[in-house]
Amino acid sequence: MKIGTLAQATATGVETIRFYEREGLLPAPARSSGNYRVYAPEHLERLVFIRQCRSLDMTLDEIRTLLRFKDAPQADCNDVNALLEAHIAHVAYRVRELKTLERGLKELRGQCGRSRQAKDCGILEGLATPLRPVEGRALPASSRPPGRVQRKQPPRRLVASP
C-alpha cells in the first residue's frame, strides 16, 4: 500500500509517518519502480501499535523500548511492566499538576463574580499583578517518577502577590 493508504487506514498524517520512519520507529518501506514507498501489512500493524502508545502519551523513547520487546517475543517482559509503572507514575504526577492548575484558574475566576467594566475586572487585575512562586506547588526533580524518560520540566506554578 502507498503512504496515503497507510495514513488513511491509521488516521495518521503522512508527515507523521515519515517522521516515525526517520526516528527509526517504522522500518523503511520498499520502493516501487516509480520510487513510491510501498508499505506491507507489518508496517500497518506497527503503526497501529505506535499510535496506541502515543494515545497513552508515551514518549518516543518509551515506544522504542516497547518495540524492542515486541520484536523479541521470547524476552522477559519484566522491563515492560516497569516501564508501564513509571509511565503511570508520570501520569499521576501530571494529574496533580493539572489539579493545581485548575485550582489556580478557579481562584482567578473567583476574583470577578459579576459583570462590570473591564477596567474593574478582578480577573484582568489578577493577571496583571506581579507573580510570586507558590511554595510546595512545584515538584522537585528528585520527586519525579523514577525511570521515566525526562521531558522538559514543567514550569513552576506562579500566583499573583497579595
VMD Tcl script that draws the C-alpha trace (Angstrom):
set ca {
  {0.00 0.00 0.00}
  {1.10 3.58 -0.58}
  {1.69 6.08 2.21}
  {-1.68 7.77 1.67}
  {-3.50 4.47 2.13}
  {-1.48 3.72 5.28}
  {-2.20 7.22 6.57}
  {-5.91 6.83 5.97}
  {-6.05 3.32 7.49}
  {-4.42 4.56 10.72}
  {-5.74 8.13 10.86}
  {-2.13 9.33 10.80}
  {-0.72 12.21 8.83}
  {1.69 11.42 6.01}
  {4.34 13.66 7.58}
  {3.91 11.83 10.90}
  {4.53 8.51 9.17}
  {7.68 9.93 7.56}
  {8.74 11.26 10.98}
  {8.33 7.80 12.55}
  {10.46 6.38 9.75}
  {13.21 8.98 10.36}
  {13.06 8.24 14.09}
  {13.50 4.52 13.40}
  {10.13 3.51 14.83}
  {8.90 2.34 11.44}
  {11.27 0.43 9.19}
  {11.95 1.93 5.79}
  {9.46 0.53 3.30}
  {10.32 -0.98 -0.04}
  {10.17 1.35 -3.04}
  {8.22 0.86 -6.23}
  {9.79 1.27 -9.66}
  {8.41 4.84 -9.56}
  {10.22 5.36 -6.21}
  {6.98 5.41 -4.18}
  {7.05 3.97 -0.68}
  {5.31 0.60 -0.60}
  {4.12 -0.45 2.86}
  {3.44 -4.03 3.92}
  {0.87 -5.28 6.46}
  {3.69 -5.30 9.06}
  {4.01 -1.53 8.69}
  {0.29 -1.13 9.32}
  {0.47 -3.33 12.43}
  {3.50 -1.47 13.77}
  {1.97 1.94 13.09}
  {-1.23 0.93 14.91}
  {0.96 -0.10 17.87}
  {2.83 3.23 17.80}
  {-0.41 5.21 17.55}
  {-1.87 3.30 20.50}
  {1.25 4.10 22.55}
  {1.06 7.77 21.56}
  {-2.63 7.86 22.54}
  {-1.42 6.81 26.01}
  {1.04 9.74 25.90}
  {4.13 7.57 25.79}
  {7.37 9.17 24.67}
  {9.22 8.07 21.55}
  {11.92 6.51 23.75}
  {9.30 4.52 25.65}
  {7.81 3.37 22.36}
  {11.27 2.36 21.11}
  {11.74 0.25 24.23}
  {8.35 -1.41 23.81}
  {9.03 -2.07 20.13}
  {12.32 -3.78 21.04}
  {10.36 -6.15 23.26}
  {7.69 -6.61 20.60}
  {10.46 -7.51 18.15}
  {11.89 -10.05 20.65}
  {8.81 -12.05 21.67}
  {10.84 -14.56 23.72}
  {12.28 -11.85 26.01}
  {11.14 -11.47 29.62}
  {8.58 -8.67 29.86}
  {9.51 -7.52 33.38}
  {11.05 -4.34 31.94}
  {7.81 -3.69 30.05}
  {5.96 -3.82 33.36}
  {8.49 -1.45 34.93}
  {8.17 0.96 32.01}
  {4.40 1.00 32.34}
  {4.61 1.53 36.12}
  {6.93 4.51 35.55}
  {4.54 5.88 32.94}
  {1.59 5.51 35.33}
  {3.58 7.43 37.98}
  {4.29 10.16 35.42}
  {0.60 10.41 34.53}
  {-0.29 10.66 38.24}
  {2.25 13.49 38.57}
  {0.69 15.31 35.61}
  {-2.80 14.85 37.06}
  {-1.63 16.51 40.29}
  {-0.14 19.37 38.26}
  {-3.38 19.79 36.30}
  {-5.40 19.85 39.53}
  {-3.09 22.59 40.81}
  {-3.66 24.49 37.57}
  {-7.42 24.04 37.90}
  {-7.36 25.38 41.48}
  {-5.37 28.41 40.33}
  {-7.78 29.11 37.49}
  {-10.80 28.77 39.78}
  {-9.16 31.11 42.28}
  {-8.58 33.61 39.49}
  {-12.16 33.16 38.26}
  {-13.38 33.89 41.78}
  {-11.86 37.36 41.60}
  {-14.61 38.58 39.30}
  {-18.07 37.25 40.08}
  {-20.25 39.71 38.24}
  {-20.40 41.77 35.07}
  {-18.59 45.11 35.29}
  {-16.40 47.36 33.20}
  {-13.16 45.71 32.05}
  {-11.12 48.31 33.98}
  {-12.68 46.91 37.19}
  {-12.41 43.21 36.26}
  {-10.78 41.21 39.05}
  {-9.55 38.57 36.61}
  {-7.75 41.10 34.43}
  {-6.36 42.75 37.56}
  {-5.18 39.38 38.89}
  {-3.47 38.56 35.60}
  {-1.67 41.93 35.65}
  {-0.36 41.50 39.21}
  {3.33 40.50 39.55}
  {3.80 36.79 40.12}
  {5.49 35.06 43.02}
  {6.41 31.37 43.37}
  {3.98 29.30 45.38}
  {5.74 27.12 47.95}
  {5.03 23.43 47.69}
  {3.39 23.65 44.27}
  {6.31 22.59 42.07}
  {7.54 19.03 42.43}
  {11.35 18.90 42.63}
  {13.16 16.83 40.03}
  {14.16 14.29 42.70}
  {10.45 13.64 43.40}
  {9.52 12.85 39.82}
  {8.70 9.26 38.99}
  {11.89 7.18 38.64}
  {12.82 5.53 35.38}
  {10.81 7.94 33.28}
  {12.42 9.49 30.25}
  {12.52 13.07 31.42}
  {10.57 15.61 29.47}
  {11.12 19.28 29.78}
  {10.50 20.15 33.43}
  {7.07 21.68 33.98}
  {7.21 25.38 34.77}
  {6.98 26.42 38.41}
  {3.44 27.48 39.23}
  {3.08 31.18 39.92}
  {0.27 33.15 41.51}
  {-0.43 36.82 41.97}
  {1.10 38.53 45.01}
  {-1.41 39.66 47.66}
}
mol new
graphics top color blue
foreach p $ca { graphics top sphere $p radius 0.5 }
foreach p [lrange $ca 0 end-1] q [lrange $ca 1 end] { graphics top cylinder $p $q radius 0.2 }
display resetview
